[in-house]
Amino acid sequence: MRRYYEFAIAIALIGLVSLFLLASLDSVRSDMEEALVQSDVASMRLELAEAVVHRVASSGDLPQSNNPVDWVASKPANYRGAFDAAPDERSIWYFDRQAGELIYRFHDGSRARFRLGRGGGDGRLVISGISLRRLEQGRE
């Protein structure tokens, strides 16, 4: 009978440790997803700066689009396009035409929102008044 109690206690401990491990993995996933978003945005900011410098040097006009993805050569891998309403998918980039915002929808439903700024900025990589600013994070 004693072995059954020991076995039950061992199973309960393994279950408890597994529960904590799964919670930690979910937290790590969120942190990794945020790091990937920041990496994609940093890359887009550099490409925006390159596009602006190239256009200014060649006396060309800047694109009229408010979608920063239209300005850059390489789109984020999981960019789905421009939509009037939020798509159902998670862990994707999309451009919200109504709000004029580039949005990353996280796996947990929260959103990272970015807007192409013209004429000023928040101090991050602003060239000829063009910047990519992060807005307050939202939840759907």
C-alpha positions as CSV (number, residue, x, y, z in Angstrom):
1,M,0.0,0.0,0.0
2,R,2.9,2.3,0.8
3,R,4.2,2.1,-2.8
4,Y,0.9,3.3,-4.1
5,Y,1.2,6.5,-2.0
6,E,4.7,7.0,-3.1
7,F,3.7,6.5,-6.7
8,A,0.8,9.0,-6.3
9,I,3.0,11.6,-4.7
10,A,5.6,11.2,-7.4
11,I,3.0,11.6,-10.1
12,A,1.6,14.7,-8.4
13,L,5.0,16.2,-8.1
14,I,5.8,15.5,-11.8
15,G,2.5,17.1,-12.8
16,L,3.1,20.2,-10.7
17,V,6.6,20.6,-12.1
18,S,5.2,20.1,-15.6
19,L,2.6,22.8,-15.0
20,F,5.3,25.3,-13.9
21,L,7.5,24.4,-16.9
22,L,4.6,25.0,-19.3
23,A,3.9,28.4,-17.8
24,S,7.6,29.3,-18.1
25,L,7.6,28.2,-21.7
26,D,4.6,30.4,-22.5
27,S,6.4,33.4,-21.0
28,V,9.6,32.6,-23.0
29,R,7.5,32.4,-26.1
30,S,6.0,35.8,-25.5
31,D,9.5,37.3,-24.9
32,M,10.9,35.7,-28.1
33,E,7.9,37.0,-30.1
34,E,8.5,40.5,-28.8
35,A,12.2,40.3,-29.6
36,L,11.3,39.2,-33.2
37,V,8.9,42.1,-33.6
38,Q,11.6,44.6,-32.4
39,S,14.1,43.0,-34.8
40,D,11.7,43.3,-37.7
41,V,10.9,47.0,-36.8
42,A,14.6,47.8,-36.5
43,S,15.2,46.3,-39.9
44,M,12.3,48.3,-41.4
45,R,13.6,51.5,-39.8
46,L,17.0,51.1,-41.4
47,E,15.4,50.3,-44.8
48,L,13.1,53.4,-44.4
49,A,16.2,55.5,-43.7
50,E,18.0,54.0,-46.7
51,A,14.9,54.7,-49.0
52,V,14.6,58.3,-47.8
53,V,18.3,59.0,-48.2
54,H,18.3,57.4,-51.7
55,R,15.2,59.4,-52.8
56,V,16.6,62.7,-51.3
57,A,20.0,62.2,-53.0
58,S,18.3,61.5,-56.4
59,S,15.8,64.3,-55.9
60,G,12.9,61.8,-56.2
61,D,9.6,61.9,-54.5
62,L,8.8,59.9,-51.4
63,P,6.0,57.3,-51.6
64,Q,2.6,58.6,-50.6
65,S,1.6,55.4,-49.0
66,N,1.2,55.3,-45.2
67,N,2.1,51.6,-45.1
68,P,5.8,51.4,-44.2
69,V,6.0,47.9,-45.8
70,D,5.4,49.6,-49.2
71,W,8.6,51.7,-48.6
72,V,11.0,48.8,-47.9
73,A,12.4,46.2,-50.2
74,S,12.1,43.2,-47.8
75,K,8.8,42.6,-46.1
76,P,8.5,40.7,-42.7
77,A,8.2,37.0,-43.3
78,N,4.7,36.8,-41.9
79,Y,3.3,40.0,-43.5
80,R,-0.2,39.2,-44.8
81,G,-1.0,42.5,-46.5
82,A,-3.3,45.5,-46.1
83,F,-6.8,44.9,-44.6
84,D,-9.8,47.0,-43.6
85,A,-10.5,44.6,-40.7
86,A,-8.2,42.6,-38.6
87,P,-7.5,39.1,-39.9
88,D,-8.2,36.1,-37.7
89,E,-4.7,34.8,-37.8
90,R,-2.2,35.2,-34.9
91,S,1.6,35.9,-35.0
92,I,1.3,37.9,-38.2
93,W,2.0,41.4,-39.5
94,Y,-0.7,43.3,-41.4
95,F,-1.5,46.9,-42.3
96,D,-4.8,48.3,-41.0
97,R,-6.1,50.7,-43.7
98,Q,-8.7,52.2,-41.5
99,A,-6.3,53.2,-38.7
100,G,-3.2,53.7,-41.0
101,E,-1.2,51.4,-38.7
102,L,1.2,48.6,-39.2
103,I,0.2,45.9,-36.7
104,Y,1.8,42.8,-35.3
105,R,-0.8,40.5,-33.7
106,F,0.9,38.4,-31.1
107,H,0.0,34.7,-30.4
108,D,-1.8,35.8,-27.2
109,G,-4.0,38.3,-29.0
110,S,-2.2,41.5,-28.0
111,R,-1.0,43.9,-30.7
112,A,2.0,46.0,-31.4
113,R,1.0,49.0,-33.4
114,F,3.3,51.2,-35.5
115,R,2.7,54.3,-37.5
116,L,4.7,55.9,-40.2
117,G,5.5,59.4,-39.0
118,R,6.1,62.3,-41.3
119,G,7.5,65.6,-40.0
120,G,9.2,64.8,-36.7
121,G,9.5,61.8,-34.6
122,D,10.3,60.3,-31.2
123,G,14.1,60.7,-31.5
124,R,14.6,57.3,-33.2
125,L,16.1,57.3,-36.6
126,V,14.3,60.2,-38.1
127,I,15.6,61.3,-41.6
128,S,13.8,64.0,-43.6
129,G,11.0,63.8,-41.1
130,I,10.2,60.2,-41.7
131,S,10.1,57.7,-38.8
132,L,8.4,54.5,-37.7
133,R,6.9,55.1,-34.3
134,R,5.5,52.5,-31.9
135,L,2.1,53.3,-30.5
136,E,0.4,52.0,-27.3
137,Q,0.1,48.3,-27.3
138,G,-3.5,47.2,-27.7
139,R,-5.5,44.0,-27.1
140,E,-8.3,42.6,-29.3
